Amino acid sequence: MSSNLINAYAEVYTQQEYVNTQAIAMFDYEPQSAAILRIAKEPSALSPNDIQSMLISLAETDIKLATLHSLMQSLDEMYAKAMKNL
């Protein structure tokens, strides 16, 4: 196996590990953003600060998801390129 192919596989697996780690972290974090609502039990009981905090958290999650989506697209391309070299 050539060193270029080994490097290509190493890059693919490194990228995959990053995507996996970030996805798991997001799933672990996401319930925290809604915890305020669960504690309040009623949306009308939320303060403006609570609502703003939840909206910021949701926006951060949206940005992270978009980034992961982009990374996964490039990862798909990397897998396809690696498969051609088999």
VMD Tcl script that builds the backbone (N, CA, C; Angstrom):
set m [mol new atoms 258]
animate dup $m
set s [atomselect $m all]
$s set {name element resname resid chain x y z} {
  {N N MET 1 A 0.861 -1.175 0.000}
  {CA C MET 1 A 0.000 0.000 0.000}
  {C C MET 1 A 0.902 1.231 0.000}
  {N N SER 2 A 0.590 2.163 -0.872}
  {CA C SER 2 A 1.413 3.362 -0.992}
  {C C SER 2 A 1.198 4.302 0.195}
  {N N SER 3 A 2.190 5.138 0.412}
  {CA C SER 3 A 2.077 6.095 1.523}
  {C C SER 3 A 0.964 7.110 1.260}
  {N N ASN 4 A 0.729 7.452 -0.017}
  {CA C ASN 4 A -0.371 8.368 -0.328}
  {C C ASN 4 A -1.722 7.767 0.050}
  {N N LEU 5 A -1.883 6.474 -0.224}
  {CA C LEU 5 A -3.136 5.795 0.118}
  {C C LEU 5 A -3.298 5.686 1.628}
  {N N ILE 6 A -2.221 5.386 2.300}
  {CA C ILE 6 A -2.255 5.314 3.772}
  {C C ILE 6 A -2.635 6.675 4.349}
  {N N ASN 7 A -2.053 7.740 3.807}
  {CA C ASN 7 A -2.375 9.096 4.277}
  {C C ASN 7 A -3.836 9.442 3.996}
  {N N ALA 8 A -4.328 9.019 2.828}
  {CA C ALA 8 A -5.730 9.286 2.488}
  {C C ALA 8 A -6.660 8.590 3.475}
  {N N TYR 9 A -6.377 7.328 3.785}
  {CA C TYR 9 A -7.207 6.605 4.755}
  {C C TYR 9 A -7.102 7.222 6.147}
  {N N ALA 10 A -5.910 7.616 6.538}
  {CA C ALA 10 A -5.734 8.242 7.847}
  {C C ALA 10 A -6.538 9.531 7.938}
  {N N GLU 11 A -6.546 10.299 6.858}
  {CA C GLU 11 A -7.311 11.545 6.842}
  {C C GLU 11 A -8.810 11.269 6.930}
  {N N VAL 12 A -9.273 10.253 6.209}
  {CA C VAL 12 A -10.689 9.877 6.251}
  {C C VAL 12 A -11.078 9.459 7.661}
  {N N TYR 13 A -10.289 8.606 8.276}
  {CA C TYR 13 A -10.628 8.122 9.619}
  {C C TYR 13 A -10.533 9.233 10.664}
  {N N THR 14 A -9.591 10.140 10.506}
  {CA C THR 14 A -9.491 11.277 11.424}
  {C C THR 14 A -10.730 12.157 11.310}
  {N N GLN 15 A -11.142 12.420 10.073}
  {CA C GLN 15 A -12.335 13.231 9.841}
  {C C GLN 15 A -13.579 12.534 10.402}
  {N N GLN 16 A -13.673 11.222 10.197}
  {CA C GLN 16 A -14.820 10.460 10.696}
  {C C GLN 16 A -14.876 10.506 12.215}
  {N N GLU 17 A -13.737 10.374 12.850}
  {CA C GLU 17 A -13.688 10.433 14.316}
  {C C GLU 17 A -14.144 11.799 14.818}
  {N N TYR 18 A -13.724 12.858 14.129}
  {CA C TYR 18 A -14.128 14.204 14.520}
  {C C TYR 18 A -15.646 14.366 14.395}
  {N N VAL 19 A -16.191 13.928 13.262}
  {CA C VAL 19 A -17.638 14.034 13.041}
  {C C VAL 19 A -18.391 13.257 14.118}
  {N N ASN 20 A -17.950 12.037 14.396}
  {CA C ASN 20 A -18.609 11.215 15.414}
  {C C ASN 20 A -18.573 11.892 16.788}
  {N N THR 21 A -17.420 12.399 17.158}
  {CA C THR 21 A -17.254 13.049 18.459}
  {C C THR 21 A -18.146 14.283 18.574}
  {N N GLN 22 A -18.180 15.090 17.519}
  {CA C GLN 22 A -19.007 16.295 17.546}
  {C C GLN 22 A -20.498 15.958 17.588}
  {N N ALA 23 A -20.897 14.948 16.852}
  {CA C ALA 23 A -22.316 14.548 16.846}
  {C C ALA 23 A -22.745 14.067 18.231}
  {N N ILE 24 A -21.919 13.259 18.856}
  {CA C ILE 24 A -22.235 12.763 20.201}
  {C C ILE 24 A -22.293 13.923 21.196}
  {N N ALA 25 A -21.359 14.845 21.079}
  {CA C ALA 25 A -21.354 16.008 21.980}
  {C C ALA 25 A -22.623 16.834 21.806}
  {N N MET 26 A -23.080 16.985 20.566}
  {CA C MET 26 A -24.302 17.752 20.336}
  {C C MET 26 A -25.515 17.053 20.933}
  {N N PHE 27 A -25.590 15.743 20.789}
  {CA C PHE 27 A -26.721 15.019 21.369}
  {C C PHE 27 A -26.688 15.071 22.890}
  {N N ASP 28 A -25.497 15.117 23.456}
  {CA C ASP 28 A -25.390 15.230 24.911}
  {C C ASP 28 A -25.763 16.634 25.384}
  {N N TYR 29 A -25.464 17.657 24.594}
  {CA C TYR 29 A -25.686 19.045 24.982}
  {C C TYR 29 A -27.124 19.504 24.741}
  {N N GLU 30 A -27.730 19.020 23.674}
  {CA C GLU 30 A -29.041 19.531 23.250}
  {C C GLU 30 A -30.098 19.501 24.356}
  {N N PRO 31 A -30.219 18.426 25.129}
  {CA C PRO 31 A -31.249 18.448 26.193}
  {C C PRO 31 A -31.049 19.572 27.212}
  {N N GLN 32 A -29.818 20.016 27.384}
  {CA C GLN 32 A -29.565 21.097 28.333}
  {C C GLN 32 A -30.255 22.387 27.903}
  {N N SER 33 A -30.334 22.603 26.595}
  {CA C SER 33 A -30.928 23.846 26.115}
  {C C SER 33 A -32.435 23.895 26.378}
  {N N ALA 34 A -33.067 22.747 26.475}
  {CA C ALA 34 A -34.508 22.700 26.734}
  {C C ALA 34 A -34.832 22.464 28.209}
  {N N ALA 35 A -33.821 22.294 29.026}
  {CA C ALA 35 A -34.047 22.006 30.444}
  {C C ALA 35 A -34.802 23.134 31.147}
  {N N ILE 36 A -34.545 24.357 30.739}
  {CA C ILE 36 A -35.234 25.500 31.361}
  {C C ILE 36 A -36.746 25.377 31.171}
  {N N LEU 37 A -37.144 24.998 29.972}
  {CA C LEU 37 A -38.574 24.842 29.694}
  {C C LEU 37 A -39.161 23.687 30.490}
  {N N ARG 38 A -38.427 22.623 30.624}
  {CA C ARG 38 A -38.923 21.466 31.379}
  {C C ARG 38 A -39.127 21.825 32.848}
  {N N ILE 39 A -38.207 22.603 33.387}
  {CA C ILE 39 A -38.324 23.017 34.785}
  {C C ILE 39 A -39.510 23.966 34.962}
  {N N ALA 40 A -39.671 24.894 34.024}
  {CA C ALA 40 A -40.770 25.859 34.117}
  {C C ALA 40 A -42.124 25.190 33.892}
  {N N LYS 41 A -42.145 24.114 33.123}
  {CA C LYS 41 A -43.345 23.328 32.806}
  {C C LYS 41 A -44.359 24.080 31.943}
  {N N GLU 42 A -44.226 25.356 31.843}
  {CA C GLU 42 A -45.177 26.162 31.091}
  {C C GLU 42 A -44.381 27.263 30.386}
  {N N PRO 43 A -44.482 27.381 29.059}
  {CA C PRO 43 A -43.704 28.419 28.362}
  {C C PRO 43 A -43.955 29.827 28.891}
  {N N SER 44 A -45.167 30.096 29.351}
  {CA C SER 44 A -45.471 31.444 29.860}
  {C C SER 44 A -44.724 31.746 31.163}
  {N N ALA 45 A -44.209 30.721 31.826}
  {CA C ALA 45 A -43.472 30.929 33.077}
  {C C ALA 45 A -42.015 31.308 32.835}
  {N N LEU 46 A -41.585 31.260 31.587}
  {CA C LEU 46 A -40.192 31.591 31.275}
  {C C LEU 46 A -39.964 33.095 31.283}
  {N N SER 47 A -38.830 33.475 31.796}
  {CA C SER 47 A -38.463 34.891 31.768}
  {C C SER 47 A -37.892 35.226 30.385}
  {N N PRO 48 A -37.841 36.513 30.053}
  {CA C PRO 48 A -37.219 36.884 28.777}
  {C C PRO 48 A -35.772 36.392 28.662}
  {N N ASN 49 A -35.048 36.397 29.776}
  {CA C ASN 49 A -33.672 35.890 29.764}
  {C C ASN 49 A -33.623 34.394 29.478}
  {N N ASP 50 A -34.573 33.655 30.050}
  {CA C ASP 50 A -34.639 32.213 29.785}
  {C C ASP 50 A -34.907 31.950 28.308}
  {N N ILE 51 A -35.836 32.696 27.761}
  {CA C ILE 51 A -36.181 32.532 26.346}
  {C C ILE 51 A -34.989 32.890 25.468}
  {N N GLN 52 A -34.322 33.984 25.793}
  {CA C GLN 52 A -33.147 34.381 25.016}
  {C C GLN 52 A -32.054 33.318 25.117}
  {N N SER 53 A -31.862 32.783 26.282}
  {CA C SER 53 A -30.856 31.736 26.479}
  {C C SER 53 A -31.171 30.504 25.628}
  {N N MET 54 A -32.445 30.120 25.616}
  {CA C MET 54 A -32.850 28.963 24.809}
  {C C MET 54 A -32.665 29.246 23.316}
  {N N LEU 55 A -33.014 30.445 22.871}
  {CA C LEU 55 A -32.860 30.796 21.465}
  {C C LEU 55 A -31.393 30.808 21.042}
  {N N ILE 56 A -30.543 31.327 21.897}
  {CA C ILE 56 A -29.105 31.328 21.604}
  {C C ILE 56 A -28.587 29.894 21.517}
  {N N SER 57 A -29.008 29.075 22.447}
  {CA C SER 57 A -28.592 27.674 22.449}
  {C C SER 57 A -29.050 26.961 21.182}
  {N N LEU 58 A -30.280 27.222 20.775}
  {CA C LEU 58 A -30.795 26.610 19.549}
  {C C LEU 58 A -30.044 27.109 18.320}
  {N N ALA 59 A -29.692 28.386 18.292}
  {CA C ALA 59 A -28.930 28.937 17.174}
  {C C ALA 59 A -27.536 28.306 17.116}
  {N N GLU 60 A -26.919 28.138 18.273}
  {CA C GLU 60 A -25.602 27.490 18.323}
  {C C GLU 60 A -25.691 26.061 17.801}
  {N N THR 61 A -26.731 25.353 18.196}
  {CA C THR 61 A -26.924 23.981 17.735}
  {C C THR 61 A -27.140 23.957 16.224}
  {N N ASP 62 A -27.906 24.897 15.719}
  {CA C ASP 62 A -28.150 24.969 14.279}
  {C C ASP 62 A -26.842 25.180 13.515}
  {N N ILE 63 A -26.002 26.065 14.012}
  {CA C ILE 63 A -24.706 26.327 13.384}
  {C C ILE 63 A -23.832 25.075 13.425}
  {N N LYS 64 A -23.819 24.403 14.564}
  {CA C LYS 64 A -23.025 23.176 14.690}
  {C C LYS 64 A -23.531 22.096 13.741}
  {N N LEU 65 A -24.848 21.978 13.610}
  {CA C LEU 65 A -25.413 20.991 12.685}
  {C C LEU 65 A -25.046 21.310 11.243}
  {N N ALA 66 A -25.090 22.565 10.875}
  {CA C ALA 66 A -24.716 22.960 9.514}
  {C C ALA 66 A -23.242 22.653 9.260}
  {N N THR 67 A -22.404 22.901 10.239}
  {CA C THR 67 A -20.982 22.595 10.102}
  {C C THR 67 A -20.766 21.096 9.966}
  {N N LEU 68 A -21.442 20.314 10.795}
  {CA C LEU 68 A -21.327 18.858 10.704}
  {C C LEU 68 A -21.835 18.354 9.358}
  {N N HIS 69 A -22.904 18.933 8.876}
  {CA C HIS 69 A -23.445 18.528 7.580}
  {C C HIS 69 A -22.400 18.759 6.488}
  {N N SER 70 A -21.769 19.912 6.519}
  {CA C SER 70 A -20.727 20.234 5.544}
  {C C SER 70 A -19.556 19.257 5.661}
  {N N LEU 71 A -19.155 18.977 6.889}
  {CA C LEU 71 A -18.056 18.025 7.104}
  {C C LEU 71 A -18.426 16.632 6.609}
  {N N MET 72 A -19.660 16.248 6.826}
  {CA C MET 72 A -20.091 14.922 6.377}
  {C C MET 72 A -20.122 14.842 4.848}
  {N N GLN 73 A -20.469 15.931 4.182}
  {CA C GLN 73 A -20.432 15.943 2.724}
  {C C GLN 73 A -19.005 15.768 2.226}
  {N N SER 74 A -18.069 16.482 2.831}
  {CA C SER 74 A -16.674 16.326 2.415}
  {C C SER 74 A -16.161 14.936 2.778}
  {N N LEU 75 A -16.653 14.393 3.875}
  {CA C LEU 75 A -16.264 13.036 4.271}
  {C C LEU 75 A -16.768 12.018 3.256}
  {N N ASP 76 A -17.986 12.195 2.777}
  {CA C ASP 76 A -18.513 11.315 1.731}
  {C C ASP 76 A -17.621 11.353 0.491}
  {N N GLU 77 A -17.196 12.555 0.118}
  {CA C GLU 77 A -16.305 12.697 -1.034}
  {C C GLU 77 A -14.968 12.006 -0.775}
  {N N MET 78 A -14.472 12.126 0.450}
  {CA C MET 78 A -13.209 11.470 0.798}
  {C C MET 78 A -13.342 9.950 0.724}
  {N N TYR 79 A -14.460 9.416 1.221}
  {CA C TYR 79 A -14.696 7.977 1.130}
  {C C TYR 79 A -14.756 7.518 -0.324}
  {N N ALA 80 A -15.471 8.277 -1.148}
  {CA C ALA 80 A -15.591 7.913 -2.563}
  {C C ALA 80 A -14.223 7.930 -3.244}
  {N N LYS 81 A -13.430 8.926 -2.934}
  {CA C LYS 81 A -12.076 9.021 -3.520}
  {C C LYS 81 A -11.203 7.868 -3.037}
  {N N ALA 82 A -11.306 7.525 -1.760}
  {CA C ALA 82 A -10.518 6.413 -1.210}
  {C C ALA 82 A -10.928 5.090 -1.839}
  {N N MET 83 A -12.213 4.922 -2.093}
  {CA C MET 83 A -12.709 3.675 -2.691}
  {C C MET 83 A -12.185 3.500 -4.114}
  {N N LYS 84 A -12.006 4.591 -4.820}
  {CA C LYS 84 A -11.462 4.523 -6.181}
  {C C LYS 84 A -10.020 4.017 -6.195}
  {N N ASN 85 A -9.330 4.240 -5.085}
  {CA C ASN 85 A -7.909 3.871 -5.000}
  {C C ASN 85 A -7.692 2.445 -4.493}
  {N N LEU 86 A -8.764 1.727 -4.219}
  {CA C LEU 86 A -8.613 0.349 -3.742}
  {C C LEU 86 A -8.190 -0.575 -4.847}
}
mol reanalyze $m
mol bondsrecalc $m
mol representation Tube
mol addrep $m
